[in-house]
Every structure is written in C-alpha cells, then in structure tokens.
Amino acid sequence: MTRIRDVVRQALTTGYLTVEAENQLRQLLTTRYDLEDFNAFMTLQEAAMNGKVKQQSREQCGIK
C-alpha cells in the first residue's frame, strides 16, 4: 500500500504534485497514518507554499 511519505517523496523529487497525487493524499489522510507520514505531509505543504513544488490543480485553475 502506498504511504503518504511515498507520494510526498515523488512530489519533492519532481517538484510537481499531480492532481492524481493530490487525490491520493486526500484519501490517505482519511486513514490512520504515523508521525513520519504526518511530517512528510507538512514538509510538502511548506515546499508548496515556498514554490518548491508546483501543483497541477492550481495551474489548471490559473492560480500561481
């Protein structure tokens, strides 16, 4: 089973978060997860806020 940290690692590596990955994260966040997954998600949030990871969903909406 995929973990939050795996999805985050992919996004941080590519610098891009796809719509599919966002949906996967939403689903994973509704299940039980550990501290490492929580910390990975927070790292992704920070990277997105700082522009280190672009979000496909925001590009589709025209939000930068």
mmJSON file of the N, C-alpha and C atoms, coordinates in Angstrom:
{"data_MODEL":{"atom_site":{
"group_PDB":["ATOM","ATOM","ATOM","ATOM","ATOM","ATOM","ATOM","ATOM","ATOM","ATOM","ATOM","ATOM","ATOM","ATOM","ATOM","ATOM","ATOM","ATOM","ATOM","ATOM","ATOM","ATOM","ATOM","ATOM","ATOM","ATOM","ATOM","ATOM","ATOM","ATOM","ATOM","ATOM","ATOM","ATOM","ATOM","ATOM","ATOM","ATOM","ATOM","ATOM","ATOM","ATOM","ATOM","ATOM","ATOM","ATOM","ATOM","ATOM","ATOM","ATOM","ATOM","ATOM","ATOM","ATOM","ATOM","ATOM","ATOM","ATOM","ATOM","ATOM","ATOM","ATOM","ATOM","ATOM","ATOM","ATOM","ATOM","ATOM","ATOM","ATOM","ATOM","ATOM","ATOM","ATOM","ATOM","ATOM","ATOM","ATOM","ATOM","ATOM","ATOM","ATOM","ATOM","ATOM","ATOM","ATOM","ATOM","ATOM","ATOM","ATOM","ATOM","ATOM","ATOM","ATOM","ATOM","ATOM","ATOM","ATOM","ATOM","ATOM","ATOM","ATOM","ATOM","ATOM","ATOM","ATOM","ATOM","ATOM","ATOM","ATOM","ATOM","ATOM","ATOM","ATOM","ATOM","ATOM","ATOM","ATOM","ATOM","ATOM","ATOM","ATOM","ATOM","ATOM","ATOM","ATOM","ATOM","ATOM","ATOM","ATOM","ATOM","ATOM","ATOM","ATOM","ATOM","ATOM","ATOM","ATOM","ATOM","ATOM","ATOM","ATOM","ATOM","ATOM","ATOM","ATOM","ATOM","ATOM","ATOM","ATOM","ATOM","ATOM","ATOM","ATOM","ATOM","ATOM","ATOM","ATOM","ATOM","ATOM","ATOM","ATOM","ATOM","ATOM","ATOM","ATOM","ATOM","ATOM","ATOM","ATOM","ATOM","ATOM","ATOM","ATOM","ATOM","ATOM","ATOM","ATOM","ATOM","ATOM","ATOM","ATOM","ATOM","ATOM","ATOM","ATOM","ATOM","ATOM","ATOM","ATOM","ATOM","ATOM"],
"id":[1,2,3,4,5,6,7,8,9,10,11,12,13,14,15,16,17,18,19,20,21,22,23,24,25,26,27,28,29,30,31,32,33,34,35,36,37,38,39,40,41,42,43,44,45,46,47,48,49,50,51,52,53,54,55,56,57,58,59,60,61,62,63,64,65,66,67,68,69,70,71,72,73,74,75,76,77,78,79,80,81,82,83,84,85,86,87,88,89,90,91,92,93,94,95,96,97,98,99,100,101,102,103,104,105,106,107,108,109,110,111,112,113,114,115,116,117,118,119,120,121,122,123,124,125,126,127,128,129,130,131,132,133,134,135,136,137,138,139,140,141,142,143,144,145,146,147,148,149,150,151,152,153,154,155,156,157,158,159,160,161,162,163,164,165,166,167,168,169,170,171,172,173,174,175,176,177,178,179,180,181,182,183,184,185,186,187,188,189,190,191,192],
"type_symbol":["N","C","C","N","C","C","N","C","C","N","C","C","N","C","C","N","C","C","N","C","C","N","C","C","N","C","C","N","C","C","N","C","C","N","C","C","N","C","C","N","C","C","N","C","C","N","C","C","N","C","C","N","C","C","N","C","C","N","C","C","N","C","C","N","C","C","N","C","C","N","C","C","N","C","C","N","C","C","N","C","C","N","C","C","N","C","C","N","C","C","N","C","C","N","C","C","N","C","C","N","C","C","N","C","C","N","C","C","N","C","C","N","C","C","N","C","C","N","C","C","N","C","C","N","C","C","N","C","C","N","C","C","N","C","C","N","C","C","N","C","C","N","C","C","N","C","C","N","C","C","N","C","C","N","C","C","N","C","C","N","C","C","N","C","C","N","C","C","N","C","C","N","C","C","N","C","C","N","C","C","N","C","C","N","C","C","N","C","C","N","C","C"],
"label_atom_id":["N","CA","C","N","CA","C","N","CA","C","N","CA","C","N","CA","C","N","CA","C","N","CA","C","N","CA","C","N","CA","C","N","CA","C","N","CA","C","N","CA","C","N","CA","C","N","CA","C","N","CA","C","N","CA","C","N","CA","C","N","CA","C","N","CA","C","N","CA","C","N","CA","C","N","CA","C","N","CA","C","N","CA","C","N","CA","C","N","CA","C","N","CA","C","N","CA","C","N","CA","C","N","CA","C","N","CA","C","N","CA","C","N","CA","C","N","CA","C","N","CA","C","N","CA","C","N","CA","C","N","CA","C","N","CA","C","N","CA","C","N","CA","C","N","CA","C","N","CA","C","N","CA","C","N","CA","C","N","CA","C","N","CA","C","N","CA","C","N","CA","C","N","CA","C","N","CA","C","N","CA","C","N","CA","C","N","CA","C","N","CA","C","N","CA","C","N","CA","C","N","CA","C","N","CA","C","N","CA","C","N","CA","C","N","CA","C","N","CA","C","N","CA","C"],
"label_alt_id":[null,null,null,null,null,null,null,null,null,null,null,null,null,null,null,null,null,null,null,null,null,null,null,null,null,null,null,null,null,null,null,null,null,null,null,null,null,null,null,null,null,null,null,null,null,null,null,null,null,null,null,null,null,null,null,null,null,null,null,null,null,null,null,null,null,null,null,null,null,null,null,null,null,null,null,null,null,null,null,null,null,null,null,null,null,null,null,null,null,null,null,null,null,null,null,null,null,null,null,null,null,null,null,null,null,null,null,null,null,null,null,null,null,null,null,null,null,null,null,null,null,null,null,null,null,null,null,null,null,null,null,null,null,null,null,null,null,null,null,null,null,null,null,null,null,null,null,null,null,null,null,null,null,null,null,null,null,null,null,null,null,null,null,null,null,null,null,null,null,null,null,null,null,null,null,null,null,null,null,null,null,null,null,null,null,null,null,null,null,null,null,null],
"label_comp_id":["MET","MET","MET","THR","THR","THR","ARG","ARG","ARG","ILE","ILE","ILE","ARG","ARG","ARG","ASP","ASP","ASP","VAL","VAL","VAL","VAL","VAL","VAL","ARG","ARG","ARG","GLN","GLN","GLN","ALA","ALA","ALA","LEU","LEU","LEU","THR","THR","THR","THR","THR","THR","GLY","GLY","GLY","TYR","TYR","TYR","LEU","LEU","LEU","THR","THR","THR","VAL","VAL","VAL","GLU","GLU","GLU","ALA","ALA","ALA","GLU","GLU","GLU","ASN","ASN","ASN","GLN","GLN","GLN","LEU","LEU","LEU","ARG","ARG","ARG","GLN","GLN","GLN","LEU","LEU","LEU","LEU","LEU","LEU","THR","THR","THR","THR","THR","THR","ARG","ARG","ARG","TYR","TYR","TYR","ASP","ASP","ASP","LEU","LEU","LEU","GLU","GLU","GLU","ASP","ASP","ASP","PHE","PHE","PHE","ASN","ASN","ASN","ALA","ALA","ALA","PHE","PHE","PHE","MET","MET","MET","THR","THR","THR","LEU","LEU","LEU","GLN","GLN","GLN","GLU","GLU","GLU","ALA","ALA","ALA","ALA","ALA","ALA","MET","MET","MET","ASN","ASN","ASN","GLY","GLY","GLY","LYS","LYS","LYS","VAL","VAL","VAL","LYS","LYS","LYS","GLN","GLN","GLN","GLN","GLN","GLN","SER","SER","SER","ARG","ARG","ARG","GLU","GLU","GLU","GLN","GLN","GLN","CYS","CYS","CYS","GLY","GLY","GLY","ILE","ILE","ILE","LYS","LYS","LYS"],
"label_asym_id":["A","A","A","A","A","A","A","A","A","A","A","A","A","A","A","A","A","A","A","A","A","A","A","A","A","A","A","A","A","A","A","A","A","A","A","A","A","A","A","A","A","A","A","A","A","A","A","A","A","A","A","A","A","A","A","A","A","A","A","A","A","A","A","A","A","A","A","A","A","A","A","A","A","A","A","A","A","A","A","A","A","A","A","A","A","A","A","A","A","A","A","A","A","A","A","A","A","A","A","A","A","A","A","A","A","A","A","A","A","A","A","A","A","A","A","A","A","A","A","A","A","A","A","A","A","A","A","A","A","A","A","A","A","A","A","A","A","A","A","A","A","A","A","A","A","A","A","A","A","A","A","A","A","A","A","A","A","A","A","A","A","A","A","A","A","A","A","A","A","A","A","A","A","A","A","A","A","A","A","A","A","A","A","A","A","A","A","A","A","A","A","A"],
"label_entity_id":["1","1","1","1","1","1","1","1","1","1","1","1","1","1","1","1","1","1","1","1","1","1","1","1","1","1","1","1","1","1","1","1","1","1","1","1","1","1","1","1","1","1","1","1","1","1","1","1","1","1","1","1","1","1","1","1","1","1","1","1","1","1","1","1","1","1","1","1","1","1","1","1","1","1","1","1","1","1","1","1","1","1","1","1","1","1","1","1","1","1","1","1","1","1","1","1","1","1","1","1","1","1","1","1","1","1","1","1","1","1","1","1","1","1","1","1","1","1","1","1","1","1","1","1","1","1","1","1","1","1","1","1","1","1","1","1","1","1","1","1","1","1","1","1","1","1","1","1","1","1","1","1","1","1","1","1","1","1","1","1","1","1","1","1","1","1","1","1","1","1","1","1","1","1","1","1","1","1","1","1","1","1","1","1","1","1","1","1","1","1","1","1"],
"label_seq_id":[1,1,1,2,2,2,3,3,3,4,4,4,5,5,5,6,6,6,7,7,7,8,8,8,9,9,9,10,10,10,11,11,11,12,12,12,13,13,13,14,14,14,15,15,15,16,16,16,17,17,17,18,18,18,19,19,19,20,20,20,21,21,21,22,22,22,23,23,23,24,24,24,25,25,25,26,26,26,27,27,27,28,28,28,29,29,29,30,30,30,31,31,31,32,32,32,33,33,33,34,34,34,35,35,35,36,36,36,37,37,37,38,38,38,39,39,39,40,40,40,41,41,41,42,42,42,43,43,43,44,44,44,45,45,45,46,46,46,47,47,47,48,48,48,49,49,49,50,50,50,51,51,51,52,52,52,53,53,53,54,54,54,55,55,55,56,56,56,57,57,57,58,58,58,59,59,59,60,60,60,61,61,61,62,62,62,63,63,63,64,64,64],
"pdbx_PDB_ins_code":[null,null,null,null,null,null,null,null,null,null,null,null,null,null,null,null,null,null,null,null,null,null,null,null,null,null,null,null,null,null,null,null,null,null,null,null,null,null,null,null,null,null,null,null,null,null,null,null,null,null,null,null,null,null,null,null,null,null,null,null,null,null,null,null,null,null,null,null,null,null,null,null,null,null,null,null,null,null,null,null,null,null,null,null,null,null,null,null,null,null,null,null,null,null,null,null,null,null,null,null,null,null,null,null,null,null,null,null,null,null,null,null,null,null,null,null,null,null,null,null,null,null,null,null,null,null,null,null,null,null,null,null,null,null,null,null,null,null,null,null,null,null,null,null,null,null,null,null,null,null,null,null,null,null,null,null,null,null,null,null,null,null,null,null,null,null,null,null,null,null,null,null,null,null,null,null,null,null,null,null,null,null,null,null,null,null,null,null,null,null,null,null],
"Cartn_x":[0.838,0.0,0.878,0.472,1.197,1.024,2.077,2.035,2.144,1.738,1.811,3.236,4.187,5.598,6.067,5.509,5.888,5.384,4.157,3.583,4.359,4.67,5.426,6.817,7.48,8.835,8.83,7.84,7.739,7.555,6.676,6.431,7.673,8.374,9.581,10.685,10.751,11.778,11.531,10.273,9.946,9.657,9.331,8.955,7.549,6.761,5.426,4.471,3.29,2.252,1.077,0.848,-0.237,-1.586,-2.635,-3.992,-4.219,-3.717,-3.867,-3.193,-2.003,-1.298,-2.038,-2.605,-3.404,-4.593,-5.27,-6.412,-5.981,-4.842,-4.314,-4.006,-3.421,-3.135,-4.421,-5.424,-6.712,-7.242,-7.166,-7.645,-6.796,-5.479,-4.576,-4.738,-5.063,-5.226,-6.503,-7.39,-8.605,-8.394,-7.218,-6.892,-5.897,-5.591,-4.593,-3.205,-2.434,-1.066,-0.178,1.129,2.054,2.711,3.548,4.203,5.091,5.745,6.61,5.794,4.61,3.746,3.236,2.88,2.424,3.52,4.738,5.851,6.146,6.026,6.232,5.188,3.94,2.88,3.134,3.579,3.886,5.053,6.018,7.141,6.646,5.72,5.135,4.374,3.615,2.872,3.824,4.903,5.886,6.534,6.878,7.504,6.554,5.276,4.296,4.148,4.109,3.982,5.196,6.361,7.595,7.899,7.011,7.197,8.159,8.559,9.488,8.758,7.466,6.63,5.438,5.249,4.107,2.956,1.73,0.544,-0.194,-0.399,-1.101,-2.493,-3.181,-4.538,-4.566,-3.564,-3.516,-3.193,-2.377,-2.063,-3.294,-4.114,-5.321,-6.334,-6.311,-7.239,-6.678,-5.413,-4.784,-4.259,-4.156,-3.634,-2.142,-1.402,0.06,0.521],
"Cartn_y":[-1.193,0.0,1.251,2.218,3.473,4.24,4.909,5.725,7.196,8.05,9.494,9.887,9.362,9.735,9.369,8.308,7.915,8.942,9.383,10.389,11.698,12.065,13.291,13.205,12.082,11.906,12.119,11.567,11.726,13.202,13.884,15.301,16.147,15.871,16.637,16.356,15.126,14.75,15.426,15.434,16.008,17.506,17.996,19.402,19.663,18.591,18.702,17.753,18.26,17.454,17.367,16.161,15.972,15.949,16.114,16.025,14.631,13.617,12.247,12.069,12.646,12.548,13.305,14.454,15.202,14.374,13.743,12.906,11.716,11.163,10.046,10.5,11.677,12.213,12.433,12.975,13.18,11.862,10.817,9.514,8.976,9.074,8.56,9.306,10.575,11.361,11.015,10.262,9.83,8.524,7.928,6.677,6.956,5.934,6.093,6.218,7.148,7.33,7.663,7.461,7.653,9.04,9.288,10.596,10.896,9.882,10.106,10.577,9.991,10.438,11.857,12.145,13.495,14.52,14.222,15.137,15.305,14.216,14.301,15.215,15.082,15.933,17.395,17.669,19.048,19.6,18.765,19.173,19.523,18.736,19.021,20.332,20.572,21.832,23.024,22.922,24.006,24.194,23.096,23.178,23.823,23.501,24.097,25.591,25.971,27.391,28.19,27.558,28.25,28.153,27.522,27.43,26.355,25.474,24.396,23.232,23.141,22.13,22.85,22.619,23.198,22.204,22.732,21.902,21.977,20.832,20.769,21.373,21.128,21.635,23.161,23.786,25.253,25.791,25.076,25.513,25.428,24.409,24.24,25.347,25.858,26.927,28.305,28.369,29.639,30.32,29.593,30.14,29.874,30.886,30.705,30.688],
"Cartn_z":[0.0,0.0,0.0,-0.745,-0.814,0.491,0.889,2.1,1.713,2.624,2.401,2.058,2.8,2.575,1.167,0.577,-0.783,-1.806,-1.633,-2.533,-2.39,-1.161,-0.892,-1.503,-1.328,-1.863,-3.378,-4.051,-5.502,-5.877,-5.167,-5.461,-5.198,-4.124,-3.81,-4.826,-5.295,-6.275,-7.617,-8.043,-9.354,-9.295,-8.09,-7.966,-8.456,-8.563,-9.151,-8.446,-8.11,-7.485,-8.452,-8.968,-9.939,-9.23,-10.021,-9.488,-8.908,-9.588,-9.099,-7.737,-7.581,-6.311,-5.212,-5.549,-4.564,-4.097,-5.045,-4.685,-3.835,-4.17,-3.387,-1.963,-1.821,-0.494,0.301,-0.349,0.334,0.89,0.07,0.502,1.651,1.517,2.549,3.871,3.794,5.018,5.777,5.159,5.856,6.611,6.438,7.114,8.234,8.989,10.051,9.425,9.938,9.457,10.645,10.46,11.573,11.523,12.5,12.621,11.417,10.894,9.729,8.525,8.327,7.241,7.495,8.727,9.07,8.786,9.214,8.987,7.497,6.744,5.295,4.667,5.088,4.554,4.885,6.091,6.478,5.647,5.351,4.504,3.103,2.592,1.282,1.296,2.346,2.463,2.416,3.156,3.19,1.816,1.167,-0.158,-1.165,-1.084,-1.989,-1.709,-0.439,-0.09,-0.532,-0.516,-0.892,-2.385,-3.136,-4.579,-5.026,-4.128,-4.5,-5.152,-4.925,-5.561,-6.191,-7.479,-8.18,-8.138,-8.09,-8.042,-9.372,-9.985,-11.252,-11.135,-10.044,-9.878,-9.876,-9.335,-9.325,-10.72,-11.454,-12.81,-13.702,-13.497,-14.29,-14.006,-12.779,-12.406,-12.708,-13.087,-13.365,-12.113,-10.997,-9.733,-9.688,-9.31,-9.227,-7.806],
"occupancy":[1.0,1.0,1.0,1.0,1.0,1.0,1.0,1.0,1.0,1.0,1.0,1.0,1.0,1.0,1.0,1.0,1.0,1.0,1.0,1.0,1.0,1.0,1.0,1.0,1.0,1.0,1.0,1.0,1.0,1.0,1.0,1.0,1.0,1.0,1.0,1.0,1.0,1.0,1.0,1.0,1.0,1.0,1.0,1.0,1.0,1.0,1.0,1.0,1.0,1.0,1.0,1.0,1.0,1.0,1.0,1.0,1.0,1.0,1.0,1.0,1.0,1.0,1.0,1.0,1.0,1.0,1.0,1.0,1.0,1.0,1.0,1.0,1.0,1.0,1.0,1.0,1.0,1.0,1.0,1.0,1.0,1.0,1.0,1.0,1.0,1.0,1.0,1.0,1.0,1.0,1.0,1.0,1.0,1.0,1.0,1.0,1.0,1.0,1.0,1.0,1.0,1.0,1.0,1.0,1.0,1.0,1.0,1.0,1.0,1.0,1.0,1.0,1.0,1.0,1.0,1.0,1.0,1.0,1.0,1.0,1.0,1.0,1.0,1.0,1.0,1.0,1.0,1.0,1.0,1.0,1.0,1.0,1.0,1.0,1.0,1.0,1.0,1.0,1.0,1.0,1.0,1.0,1.0,1.0,1.0,1.0,1.0,1.0,1.0,1.0,1.0,1.0,1.0,1.0,1.0,1.0,1.0,1.0,1.0,1.0,1.0,1.0,1.0,1.0,1.0,1.0,1.0,1.0,1.0,1.0,1.0,1.0,1.0,1.0,1.0,1.0,1.0,1.0,1.0,1.0,1.0,1.0,1.0,1.0,1.0,1.0,1.0,1.0,1.0,1.0,1.0,1.0],
"B_iso_or_equiv":[0.0,0.0,0.0,0.0,0.0,0.0,0.0,0.0,0.0,0.0,0.0,0.0,0.0,0.0,0.0,0.0,0.0,0.0,0.0,0.0,0.0,0.0,0.0,0.0,0.0,0.0,0.0,0.0,0.0,0.0,0.0,0.0,0.0,0.0,0.0,0.0,0.0,0.0,0.0,0.0,0.0,0.0,0.0,0.0,0.0,0.0,0.0,0.0,0.0,0.0,0.0,0.0,0.0,0.0,0.0,0.0,0.0,0.0,0.0,0.0,0.0,0.0,0.0,0.0,0.0,0.0,0.0,0.0,0.0,0.0,0.0,0.0,0.0,0.0,0.0,0.0,0.0,0.0,0.0,0.0,0.0,0.0,0.0,0.0,0.0,0.0,0.0,0.0,0.0,0.0,0.0,0.0,0.0,0.0,0.0,0.0,0.0,0.0,0.0,0.0,0.0,0.0,0.0,0.0,0.0,0.0,0.0,0.0,0.0,0.0,0.0,0.0,0.0,0.0,0.0,0.0,0.0,0.0,0.0,0.0,0.0,0.0,0.0,0.0,0.0,0.0,0.0,0.0,0.0,0.0,0.0,0.0,0.0,0.0,0.0,0.0,0.0,0.0,0.0,0.0,0.0,0.0,0.0,0.0,0.0,0.0,0.0,0.0,0.0,0.0,0.0,0.0,0.0,0.0,0.0,0.0,0.0,0.0,0.0,0.0,0.0,0.0,0.0,0.0,0.0,0.0,0.0,0.0,0.0,0.0,0.0,0.0,0.0,0.0,0.0,0.0,0.0,0.0,0.0,0.0,0.0,0.0,0.0,0.0,0.0,0.0,0.0,0.0,0.0,0.0,0.0,0.0],
"pdbx_formal_charge":[null,null,null,null,null,null,null,null,null,null,null,null,null,null,null,null,null,null,null,null,null,null,null,null,null,null,null,null,null,null,null,null,null,null,null,null,null,null,null,null,null,null,null,null,null,null,null,null,null,null,null,null,null,null,null,null,null,null,null,null,null,null,null,null,null,null,null,null,null,null,null,null,null,null,null,null,null,null,null,null,null,null,null,null,null,null,null,null,null,null,null,null,null,null,null,null,null,null,null,null,null,null,null,null,null,null,null,null,null,null,null,null,null,null,null,null,null,null,null,null,null,null,null,null,null,null,null,null,null,null,null,null,null,null,null,null,null,null,null,null,null,null,null,null,null,null,null,null,null,null,null,null,null,null,null,null,null,null,null,null,null,null,null,null,null,null,null,null,null,null,null,null,null,null,null,null,null,null,null,null,null,null,null,null,null,null,null,null,null,null,null,null],
"auth_seq_id":[1,1,1,2,2,2,3,3,3,4,4,4,5,5,5,6,6,6,7,7,7,8,8,8,9,9,9,10,10,10,11,11,11,12,12,12,13,13,13,14,14,14,15,15,15,16,16,16,17,17,17,18,18,18,19,19,19,20,20,20,21,21,21,22,22,22,23,23,23,24,24,24,25,25,25,26,26,26,27,27,27,28,28,28,29,29,29,30,30,30,31,31,31,32,32,32,33,33,33,34,34,34,35,35,35,36,36,36,37,37,37,38,38,38,39,39,39,40,40,40,41,41,41,42,42,42,43,43,43,44,44,44,45,45,45,46,46,46,47,47,47,48,48,48,49,49,49,50,50,50,51,51,51,52,52,52,53,53,53,54,54,54,55,55,55,56,56,56,57,57,57,58,58,58,59,59,59,60,60,60,61,61,61,62,62,62,63,63,63,64,64,64],
"auth_comp_id":["MET","MET","MET","THR","THR","THR","ARG","ARG","ARG","ILE","ILE","ILE","ARG","ARG","ARG","ASP","ASP","ASP","VAL","VAL","VAL","VAL","VAL","VAL","ARG","ARG","ARG","GLN","GLN","GLN","ALA","ALA","ALA","LEU","LEU","LEU","THR","THR","THR","THR","THR","THR","GLY","GLY","GLY","TYR","TYR","TYR","LEU","LEU","LEU","THR","THR","THR","VAL","VAL","VAL","GLU","GLU","GLU","ALA","ALA","ALA","GLU","GLU","GLU","ASN","ASN","ASN","GLN","GLN","GLN","LEU","LEU","LEU","ARG","ARG","ARG","GLN","GLN","GLN","LEU","LEU","LEU","LEU","LEU","LEU","THR","THR","THR","THR","THR","THR","ARG","ARG","ARG","TYR","TYR","TYR","ASP","ASP","ASP","LEU","LEU","LEU","GLU","GLU","GLU","ASP","ASP","ASP","PHE","PHE","PHE","ASN","ASN","ASN","ALA","ALA","ALA","PHE","PHE","PHE","MET","MET","MET","THR","THR","THR","LEU","LEU","LEU","GLN","GLN","GLN","GLU","GLU","GLU","ALA","ALA","ALA","ALA","ALA","ALA","MET","MET","MET","ASN","ASN","ASN","GLY","GLY","GLY","LYS","LYS","LYS","VAL","VAL","VAL","LYS","LYS","LYS","GLN","GLN","GLN","GLN","GLN","GLN","SER","SER","SER","ARG","ARG","ARG","GLU","GLU","GLU","GLN","GLN","GLN","CYS","CYS","CYS","GLY","GLY","GLY","ILE","ILE","ILE","LYS","LYS","LYS"],
"auth_asym_id":["A","A","A","A","A","A","A","A","A","A","A","A","A","A","A","A","A","A","A","A","A","A","A","A","A","A","A","A","A","A","A","A","A","A","A","A","A","A","A","A","A","A","A","A","A","A","A","A","A","A","A","A","A","A","A","A","A","A","A","A","A","A","A","A","A","A","A","A","A","A","A","A","A","A","A","A","A","A","A","A","A","A","A","A","A","A","A","A","A","A","A","A","A","A","A","A","A","A","A","A","A","A","A","A","A","A","A","A","A","A","A","A","A","A","A","A","A","A","A","A","A","A","A","A","A","A","A","A","A","A","A","A","A","A","A","A","A","A","A","A","A","A","A","A","A","A","A","A","A","A","A","A","A","A","A","A","A","A","A","A","A","A","A","A","A","A","A","A","A","A","A","A","A","A","A","A","A","A","A","A","A","A","A","A","A","A","A","A","A","A","A","A"],
"auth_atom_id":["N","CA","C","N","CA","C","N","CA","C","N","CA","C","N","CA","C","N","CA","C","N","CA","C","N","CA","C","N","CA","C","N","CA","C","N","CA","C","N","CA","C","N","CA","C","N","CA","C","N","CA","C","N","CA","C","N","CA","C","N","CA","C","N","CA","C","N","CA","C","N","CA","C","N","CA","C","N","CA","C","N","CA","C","N","CA","C","N","CA","C","N","CA","C","N","CA","C","N","CA","C","N","CA","C","N","CA","C","N","CA","C","N","CA","C","N","CA","C","N","CA","C","N","CA","C","N","CA","C","N","CA","C","N","CA","C","N","CA","C","N","CA","C","N","CA","C","N","CA","C","N","CA","C","N","CA","C","N","CA","C","N","CA","C","N","CA","C","N","CA","C","N","CA","C","N","CA","C","N","CA","C","N","CA","C","N","CA","C","N","CA","C","N","CA","C","N","CA","C","N","CA","C","N","CA","C","N","CA","C","N","CA","C","N","CA","C","N","CA","C","N","CA","C"],
"pdbx_PDB_model_num":[1,1,1,1,1,1,1,1,1,1,1,1,1,1,1,1,1,1,1,1,1,1,1,1,1,1,1,1,1,1,1,1,1,1,1,1,1,1,1,1,1,1,1,1,1,1,1,1,1,1,1,1,1,1,1,1,1,1,1,1,1,1,1,1,1,1,1,1,1,1,1,1,1,1,1,1,1,1,1,1,1,1,1,1,1,1,1,1,1,1,1,1,1,1,1,1,1,1,1,1,1,1,1,1,1,1,1,1,1,1,1,1,1,1,1,1,1,1,1,1,1,1,1,1,1,1,1,1,1,1,1,1,1,1,1,1,1,1,1,1,1,1,1,1,1,1,1,1,1,1,1,1,1,1,1,1,1,1,1,1,1,1,1,1,1,1,1,1,1,1,1,1,1,1,1,1,1,1,1,1,1,1,1,1,1,1,1,1,1,1,1,1]
}}}
